[in-house]
Amino acid sequence: QVQLVESGGGLVQAGGSLRLSCAASGRTFSSYTMGWFRQAPGKEREFVAAIDWNGGIKYHADSVKGRFTISRDNAKNTVYLQMNNLRPEDTAVYYCARKPLGTDYSASSYTDWGQGTRVTVSS
């Protein structure tokens, strides 16, 4: 019913930047907390960042803090992940997800997921 469409992934050199976008269909975008997750080959899915309904509260995993920044534009139904100073260990499939307001921040609270976009960082 709800569709999340990601874009912006690709191949970049270490030290470079990418900006991921996730566009959500429907009219209830602002009622959700949005998050980014990633999964590297042979690894479990891990949390990257999250942003609350009005963008006032942001969370970034320690592994990306200071390099990645999550933001959202509710008028465009879009959440972004600006990734700077990329490192080879950032290589993964990145997933956009959203959870309803009032739920906790565990991964199971995210009810809608995008198809994923691949990010490959070469050295």
Protein Blocks (a to p, Z undefined) as FASTA:
>chain_A
ZZcddehiacddehiacddddddedjklmmpccddddddehiacddfbdcdfkopaccdd
fklgokaccdddfknopacdddehiafklgccdddddddehiafbfklpmbdcebiaddd
dZZ
